[in-house]
Amino acid sequence: MNNKDLVIMSVLTAFLSSIIVFICLDISNGNFDNLADWFGALGSIGAILAVIYQVHKQREEFLDANQKDGEVCLKAYRDMSGYKLKHWIVNTGKSVEGYRFIGFVAEKDIEALLNGSKGAEVAVQFFGNVPYYDVESNLESLVPAGQSEKIELDITMLKSFFDRKTVYIVYKGLSGDFYTKKVTIKY
């Protein structure tokens, strides 16, 4: 349980305990006239608590059913022309989500991009061996467990463009969440 649940349980326990004490005091004084009123009040309180619990559970189920998440996948391999890298994103959430490839980001710039202090101008995409900044990639709408188009890139071009051996592949969902994968260039 989190702190919010503990506070709610404590208040409810104290409230119900005080009602039970008042009922016991009435019974011990021989006053049975108010007994039906007390039980009616307890039933009303129980009904209100049941409704609150049901709404809370339905909200949790709704949020769970509409969960949005993604996982960036990659595959490095070698063919006759050299080392290649393929990357794509898989919708691991439970609802349809749109994803956009943002680009490759240097390790020194990834936190700034994710925090919003730097825009897409730190992300680079390569078209025909030419780097481009701030490119609007196509939006791909993916069903749960669906995967985007696989994008292939020559690793030597990536290595020559970035001065460090670690870069991040960055995708962004329509919900505004970023999905990244750290790539260490070994070739």
C-alpha positions in Angstrom: 0.0 0.0 0.0 1.2 3.5 -0.7 0.9 6.4 1.8 -2.4 7.6 0.3 -4.1 4.2 0.8 -2.8 4.1 4.4 -4.2 7.5 5.3 -7.6 6.6 3.8 -7.7 3.3 5.7 -6.7 5.0 8.9 -9.4 7.6 8.6 -12.0 5.1 7.7 -11.0 2.8 10.6 -11.2 5.7 13.1 -14.6 6.7 11.7 -16.1 3.2 11.8 -14.6 2.6 15.3 -16.2 5.7 16.7 -19.6 4.6 15.2 -19.2 1.2 16.8 -18.4 2.8 20.1 -21.5 5.0 20.0 -23.6 1.9 19.2 -22.2 0.0 22.1 -22.8 3.0 24.4 -26.4 3.2 23.3 -26.9 -0.5 23.9 -25.2 -0.5 27.3 -27.5 2.4 28.4 -30.5 0.3 27.4 -31.4 2.7 24.5 -32.4 0.4 21.7 -34.5 3.0 19.9 -31.5 4.4 17.9 -30.1 1.0 17.0 -32.0 0.8 13.6 -30.8 4.3 12.8 -27.2 3.3 13.6 -27.3 0.2 11.4 -29.0 2.3 8.6 -26.1 4.8 8.8 -23.5 2.0 8.7 -25.3 0.6 5.6 -25.3 3.9 3.9 -21.6 4.5 4.7 -20.9 1.0 3.4 -22.8 1.7 0.2 -20.8 4.9 -0.4 -17.5 3.1 0.3 -18.5 0.4 -2.2 -19.2 2.9 -4.9 -15.9 4.7 -4.2 -14.1 1.4 -4.4 -15.8 0.4 -7.7 -15.0 3.8 -9.3 -11.4 3.4 -8.2 -11.2 -0.1 -9.7 -12.8 1.0 -13.0 -10.3 3.8 -13.3 -7.4 1.4 -12.8 -8.8 -1.0 -15.4 -9.3 1.9 -17.8 -5.8 3.1 -17.4 -4.4 -0.4 -17.7 -6.4 -1.0 -20.9 -5.2 2.2 -22.4 -1.6 1.8 -21.4 0.9 3.3 -24.0 4.4 1.9 -24.2 7.0 1.0 -26.7 10.3 -0.7 -27.0 13.1 0.3 -29.4 14.7 -2.8 -31.1 17.8 -3.0 -33.0 19.9 -5.6 -34.9 23.5 -5.2 -35.9 24.9 -7.4 -38.7 27.5 -7.6 -41.4 26.9 -8.0 -45.1 29.2 -7.7 -48.1 29.2 -3.9 -48.0 30.1 -3.7 -44.3 28.4 -3.4 -40.9 24.7 -2.4 -40.8 22.3 -1.5 -38.2 18.5 -2.0 -38.4 16.2 -0.3 -35.8 12.4 -0.3 -35.3 9.9 0.2 -32.5 7.4 -2.3 -31.1 4.2 -1.2 -29.5 4.3 -3.0 -26.1 1.3 -1.1 -24.8 -2.3 -2.2 -24.7 -3.8 0.3 -27.1 -3.1 1.7 -30.6 -0.4 4.3 -30.5 1.4 6.4 -33.1 5.2 6.6 -33.2 7.6 8.8 -35.0 11.4 8.2 -35.5 13.2 11.3 -34.1 16.8 10.3 -35.0 20.1 9.5 -33.5 21.2 11.6 -30.5 24.7 11.9 -29.0 25.0 10.7 -25.4 25.8 14.2 -24.2 22.5 15.6 -25.6 20.1 12.8 -24.7 19.0 14.2 -21.3 18.5 17.7 -22.7 16.2 16.2 -25.4 14.2 14.1 -23.0 13.8 17.0 -20.5 12.7 19.4 -23.3 15.5 21.9 -22.9 16.7 21.0 -26.4 14.5 20.3 -29.3 14.8 17.9 -32.2 17.8 19.9 -33.6 20.1 17.6 -31.6 18.7 14.5 -33.4 20.1 13.5 -36.7 18.7 11.2 -39.4 20.6 10.0 -42.4 19.2 10.0 -46.0 21.5 8.8 -48.7 24.6 9.1 -46.4 23.7 12.7 -45.7 22.9 13.8 -42.2 19.8 16.0 -41.6 18.6 17.6 -38.4 15.1 18.3 -37.2 13.4 15.9 -39.7 9.7 15.2 -39.4 9.5 11.4 -39.9 6.4 9.7 -41.0 4.0 8.8 -38.2 3.3 5.1 -37.9 0.2 3.9 -36.1 0.8 0.6 -34.5 -1.7 -1.9 -32.9 -0.5 -3.6 -29.7 2.4 -5.9 -30.4 2.8 -4.2 -33.9 6.2 -3.1 -35.1 7.2 -0.2 -37.2 9.1 -0.3 -40.5 12.7 -1.3 -40.1 15.2 1.4 -40.9 18.7 0.3 -42.1 21.9 2.4 -41.7 25.6 1.9 -42.3 27.3 1.8 -39.0 30.5 3.3 -40.3 28.6 6.4 -41.3 27.1 6.6 -37.8 30.5 6.2 -36.3 32.1 8.8 -38.5 29.4 11.4 -37.7 29.4 11.0 -33.9 32.6 11.7 -32.1 31.8 9.3 -29.3 31.0 5.6 -29.6 27.7 5.8 -27.8 24.5 7.2 -29.3 20.8 6.8 -28.7 18.1 5.9 -31.1 15.0 8.0 -30.2 11.4 7.5 -31.1 8.5 9.6 -29.8 4.9 8.5 -29.3 1.8 10.6 -29.9 1.3 10.6 -26.1 4.6 12.6 -25.9 6.7 9.9 -24.3 10.2 9.2 -25.6 11.5 5.7 -26.3 15.2 5.3 -26.5 17.8 2.6 -27.0 21.5 3.0 -26.2 23.8 1.9 -29.0 27.5 1.3 -28.4 29.4 1.3 -31.7 32.0 -1.4 -31.6 33.0 -1.7 -35.3 
